[in-house]
């Protein structure tokens, strides 16, 4: 039985075409919507937005997972682990 992406984006199939909503990205990163907007505006390796409509954007799930992995690697390198 497939998992509904609205229920748990952390367990979604991460193919190259899965697009997460801003709410799903916030849930996955455990951040608020304003923090997500700050991350996106600042850049610094944060994945690019994908325009879905005039007032709606999404993010590739694979980009978000890569971002998390890169942040983890950077944190481990900082601590020497």
Secondary structure, 3 states (H helix, E strand, C coil): CCCCCCCCHHHCCCCCCCEEEHHHHHHHHCCCHHHHHHHHHHCCCCCCCEEEECCEEEEEHHHHHHHHHHHHHHHHHHHCC
